[in-house]
Amino acid sequence: MQRFMLFALAAVAVPTFAFAQAPQGPSAGLAGPLKIAYINSREILQRTPGYTAAESTYTKEVEGFRSEVQKLQQQLDSAVQAFDQQSIALSPAARQTKQKDLQAMQQRMEQRTNELQDRARQREQELLQPIQAPTAAKCRSCSSSSTPRCRHSISSR
């Protein structure tokens, strides 16, 4: 067991030591110094022409989806409440049938909710694609340049 632990320690220590001893600085090779940049893509997107209209359209459509899901949830809640009140008076067979109906209703609601979520994601992509494509094309040239900041003005080009 001690041999295994010694071997495991050596297996971890050797690559770590080798990495720590790697040459650094300008003579390190072709990689050069590491540069890190932060891009606030949300801010860029919000400043892009057409974003406000697309966001407004998306918000209205999603609000309609939410409203539909809320109505479905209210219907399910009402049906469950009615079942709870009637369950004492129902025969076991009728109770079981009602429970299956409620489960089917819940499954339909979940399925419709998933469909609306998928539709919202798809619609978001449809609305943002025309806005994001020109911006991405402009900034691709910046990512390969040595300039740390994007030199393109989103609103003027």
N, C-alpha and C positions, 0 to 999 in steps of 0.2 A: 504494500500500500504506500509506503514512503517513497519507493522508487517511482510509482505512478505519479504521485504529487510532485516530485522533483522534476520529472519529465514534463508534466503539464505546466509547471512554472517556467521551465526553460522554453517550452514551445510558445508561451505568451511573451516572455521577456525578450527573446532574441529579435522577433520582428519589431517590437516596440523600440528596442534600443537601436536597431538599424534605421528605423524611421526618424528617431530623434537625432541621429548623426548625419542625416542626409544634408548635402550642401544647401546653403540658403543664400539669398541675395542675388545679385546680377549674374553670378557665375553658376547659378543653380540649373541652368538649361534654358530651353526655349519658352517655358511656361511664364517666366517673368513674375513680377509682383502680383499678388492677388488683389483684385479690385472688387469692391462690393458696392452695389447701388440699390437704392430703394425707389420704387415707382409706386405712386399712389394712383392705381388704375381707376379707382372709384372717382377720384377727383377729375381725372382726365375724361372719363366717361361723362360725368355730369356737366362738364364744360363743352362737350361736343354738340354741335348744332343738331337739332332733332331729338335729342335725348329727352327733353322735357315733354314733348308731345308723345313720344313712345312710352314714357313712364306713366303719363296720364291715361293713355289707352289701356295699358297693361293693368293699371290699378282698377279701372272701371270694369274690365273683364273679370279680373280676379274677385272683385267684390260680388259680381253676379254668381261666380262659382261658389263663394262662401255662403251666399244667401241660399243657394240651392241645397248645399250640404246642411245648413242649419234647419231648413224645412224638413229634410229627410230625417234629421236627428229628432226633431220635435214629433214627427209622425211616429217614429219608433218609440220614443219615450211615452207618448200617449197610448200606444198599443200595449206596451209593457205595463203601464199603470192600470189600464183596463183589465189586462190579464190578471194582475195581482188582486184586483178587487173581485174578479169573477172566479178565480181559481178554486176557492173553497166550495163553490156550488157546482163546479164541473165534475163530470165523471172522470176517472183516470184516463180513459181513452180520449175524451174530448180535451183534457188538460194536455196530454201528450201531443195531440194534433195542433193545439194552439202554440205549444212550445216550439214545435217544428216550424210553424208559420212565422213565429217571431225570429227564429234563427235564420230562416230564409230571407226575411225582411232585413235583418242586420247584415247578412252577406251581400244583398243587393246594394245596401247603403255603402258598405265598404268598397264594393266594386265600383260604384259610381264615384265615390270619393277619389279612388285611385285614378279613374279615367280623367276626372277633372284636374287632378294634380299633374298628370301627364300632359294634358292639354295646356295647362298653365306654363309648364316648362317649355313645351314646344312653341307656344305663342311668345314667350319671352325671347327665345332664340330668334324667332321670325322678326320680332321688332328690333332686337339689338344688332342683328347681323349687318344690316345696311349702315348702321352707325359705327360699328367696330371695325369693319373691313377697311375703310379708307384710313382710319387712324393707325391701324396695325401696319398697313403698307407704308405709311409715312415713317413710322418709328422703327421699322425693320432696318432701315439704313443707318439709324442712329445706334442700334445695338452693335453694329460691327465697327463703328468709328471709335476713336480713342477719346472723344468728348464725353465727359461723364453725364452731361445733361442733354435732354432732347432739344434739338435746335429748331424743331418745327412748332409753329403756332397752330394749335388745333383749330381755333376759330377763324383764322384768316386764310387757310389753305384747304 
